[in-house]
Amino acid sequence: MTLVPPNPPVLSVRDLRVAFGHNEAVHGLSFDIHRGETLALVGESGSGKSATALSILRLIEREGGRIVGGSIRLAGDCLTDITRLCASELRALRGDRVAMVFQEPMTSLNPVMTIGAQICETLTLHRGLRGAAAREAARAALERVKVPDPAQRLDQYPHELSGGLRQRVMIAMALSCEPEVLIADEPTTALDVTTQAEILRLIASLQREMGMAVLFITHDLGVVSQIADRVVVMKDGEKIEEGHTADLFANPRADYTKELMAASPRLGEGAPEPLADPEPVLQVRGLTTTYGGGLFSMGRVKPAVRDVSITLGRGETLGLVGESGCGKSTLARSIMRLVEPTAGQITLLDTRIDGLSRAALKAHRAHIQMVFQDPYASLNPRMSIRDVVTEPAFLHGMVAAADRRAMAIELLERVALPRDAVDLYPHQFSGGQRQRICIARALSVRPQIIVADEAVSALDVSNARRITDLMADIQKRDGVSMLFISHDIAVVERVSHRIAVMLNGRIVETGPTDRVLNDPQHPYTQVLLSAVPRIDRIGAAKGKERARSLALV
Amino acid sequence: MIPYLIRVAVKSVVTLFAIATITFIATRLSGNPIDTFLGDGLTEEGRAELIRYFQLDGSLWQQYLAFMRGAVSGEFGLSFVDRRPVTEVVSDRLWASGQLLLASVAFTLLVAIPLGILGAIYRKSWIGSAVMMVAFAGYAVPSFILAIVMVLVFSYWLNWLPVVGNGSFAHFIMPTIAMSGVLIAALTRFTRNAMLDVLGQDFIRTARAKGLGEARVVLRHGLGNAGVTVISVIGLQVAGLAAAGSVVVESIFSWPGIGQLLVNAALVRDYPVLQFGVITVAVAVVAINALTDVSYALADPRIRLARS
């Protein structure tokens, strides 16, 4: 079986080795990309995929790394090795022959320069265009990525555009000089599924139109199956497996690839059976929360949560899905009264907690605990793990100072962390371990309800899977209820008995998970589901039999 | 933008009112000026006449109302010493102080911003350490020490520079440097930190990925963003530090400005001059702050557009 198409590669990487200080992050990686081809570089964080991407433009040196071996060659001038170019030759290459799109569209554009100025900058540099000619070329570049009203956008600033539009601008900027190679480093990871689907379609169609080669870096196998012709799977700086996308998904050879595929959440794997009429622990009726409207506020007042009613049963997980900005987090915070709701009733274990004074609320706070998205930011770096995990219990007077250590050890065991972790500090743990610590902390006050706000969104697929499994175990053992908030529907499916879909601050659809996902009633739910990238789609093209058993919509 | 400007204006007026009040109270805390000022040889009748003449006979409240009424109509009374309207006494000094302030701010910007940028770019090499040492030295050395050492070296030993007055360019050199020391230290550190912050951001990587040269990445994309925060500190810190510094520096170099005037007025309890001098400085500081607020808003499109 030969993987190499007949035309010579546009970009050829051989035995690339990249090091940060004394640690080698990439150990001898080789791959080729051809004209018009999309190669996906897949791996979990720390696999060296981003280091590889940054090495191709030699931007790695700015991130504290350096290339210690191997070669990177572009077609046409096989004699020039990018790893040996001088600074001015590199500058001539960057943005012209090889361009890059980054993960974070919110921060990757200069906030004080107009969109037009930023695109024109590239055109002036590499094409010598100035004034009206540059502006026209920039407008054309925006038109190509299907930005509406391109001429007006040129005079706007990044903060005036949505995340999806900003990523389009990034792509327009990268493609403005028609590069031979486009490197896309997790370009859709920060976007909603519907926006992600649009951006992936856009990249694919631009590639057909312009014939460039695309190196697509991602951790998401669903995205890979949708966009890539070939896949390189990386782990710990080494290539584990390489193959055509369909072959690789149908028939993964390496164990790690199989593990990765098994850990990847995918729709249609089956949800937990809905519970038969559980006793309600939390009832929310007509909850509305409005931000702004202060004495000096200038903007108009807009409710972030409008008239939401939900019920959570004992031992039940309610999945809350919706795009960023739809009000999911505000809803969770309003329920816990971390932000004050403007209207509505919240009944927690037979007590109305809306309208309770701060002091009266304190006793009830222990019943609901929260696990946040960012395990790096939500642990105080100066507190030992013993203090971190027992702090809520200590504040609620549920543990004496002398017993904190014993309690911490017990909590750590429940989240499957070693007992000697008790004397360590947060920075000594990985992201997944820190999220376990956050869960242990939430458990310390024996809550009835855990609110998990995007609790696994910042983790790798394998870590995310382990954390959701852990949460399911805890639920089974302790009968705790969960409000599980996520933009990732496949993850929500795996843990939720019921699902609520949120749009513009309202719940538009709610019901048992299987019913909502298999037979979505609201048009928005249908759009949301159809936008989820699925590994299965490759299979669908290959074998109809398998497709029928997996396809959902 | 218009409501924003109105807000800045209202804030400024409230601040000025507060300063005028505080100044009035503070100057009355130290006893009757006539006693200190004219001393022992004064007859009882003469004293009473003087007190009436300078309107010191009413209650504190009446004096305050008279003071405020005068302030609104631009009447701040007569200097006890000169017997001239204080507005004249102070405005004679205004230009000299303004010149020194402008020179100091210009010098500070010229030195501190490049130093701050260098400190950020070369933070890991000896250049960065040297920049930080200069900045700390600037903090550690009070302006009067710096001024006296300069006078000693450049005037007394080397005889290069004049010490007293403001007649020529050479007169400006030492007072400007003395005023700028602390300012340069503050602004260098601030510029460096702001640049470090900005240079670590994603859009800087984007700029490099476009193929832009280092100079353009650092100046256009880096300083373009860091500048927004640097502007704010120029207004908040520099204006305040400069006002305080001018009192010391003008006294040392006998610079005929408001700072020196204030020191003299305080020594002889010339209330009206002191009051009006402090108010003038306050107006200048508040005006600089308001200008900063507005230019900060103009420089950052996120603020400009949100407020228009």
Interface residues (C-beta under 8 A of the other chain):
Chain A: L57 L59 R62 L90 R91 A92 L93 R94 G95 D96 A99 M100 F102 E104 T107 S108 L109 N110 P111 V112 M113 T114 E121 T122 L125 H126 Y157 H159 E160 M170 M173 A174 F296 M298 G299
Chain B: P3 R7 Q201 D202 F203 R205 T206 A207 R208 A209 K210 G211 L212 G213 R220 H221 G224 N225 V228 A299 D300 P301 R302 L305 A306 R307
